[in-house]
């Protein structure tokens, strides 16, 4: 058990993580914007992977240039 009776300190990494978690899971407008930005970033990664990258194309042999 910690010296403060099991409570997390607001000044340590655990307190900072708890503060960020409570903000990100809260109902504020900035948290909603952060969720929207996260969703858009994940969609952009999927679009790049399935549409813009050469996914499924056969790999070109490395030795073709020699």
ABEGO torsion letter per residue (X at the ends): XBAAGGBBBAABAAAAAAAAAAAAABABAAAAAAAAAAAAAAAAAAAAAAAABBBGBBBBBAAAAX
